[in-house]
Amino acid sequence: MLEWNESIKIITGILVIVNPLGIVPVFLSITSTQSIRERSRIAWIAAVSTGTILLLAALSGESVLKFFGIGIPAFRVGGGILILLMAIDMLHARRSGSKQTPEEAGEAEEKDTIAVVPLAIPLLAGPGAISTVILYAHQSSDWLYLLFLCVIIMCVAIVVWVVLRSAVSIGTVLGTTGINIASRLMGLILAAIAIEFITQGMSGIFPCLTTAGN
């Protein structure tokens, strides 16, 4: 089994990249005309969809990479760069373009069903979250580890549901400034995780780097 510090790092990494707190303003904006009951239903569907997407990524992501002939070290570097760019956006308290463009945001406001698109994907389970889950899933071939990762994903989905269901209260208490401060702190953590992914990927592509470091 994983050591507690490694477990905390995985839990924190997935939760930070999903960042349910960061989409509270978006959720409130695109559900402004919905009733409390309808908002709760949207929050539930978004959470279930997010969990399902990330579970599929954890269980089948590596097979998809093998199908396209993409090596894990190269994917670590590419995924790490993507996550780093998202972390930089979080540090500047702005929404990442890899999650949703302004055009997609405008289109979302016109949709009747928004729980899956754009809330679940790409806002919550976007490219960065999917990449993170695939990379964590590859760290061990032990089925107990994979089961542990799936449990973490389900716990993150529950957190998403709780946050979105309490979006009105959270928005009132924290306000835009509070949410931006939290996003910046999470962005700092995410940047460190991204650098670690990039370093591991570079070591896999260029083994001489590891030898030189020793």
Secondary structure, DSSP 8 states (H G I E B T S, - for coil): ---HHHHHHHHHHHHHHH-GGGGHHHHHHHTTTS-HHHHHHHHHHHHHHHHHHHHHHHHHHHHHHHHTT--HHHHHHHHHHHHHHHHHHHHTT---TTT--HHHHHHHTT-S--IIIIIIIIIIS-HHHHHHHHHHHTT---HHHHHHHHHHHHHHHHHHHHHHHTHHHHHHHHHHHHHHHHHHHHHHHHHHHHHHHHHHHHHHH-HHHHHHH-
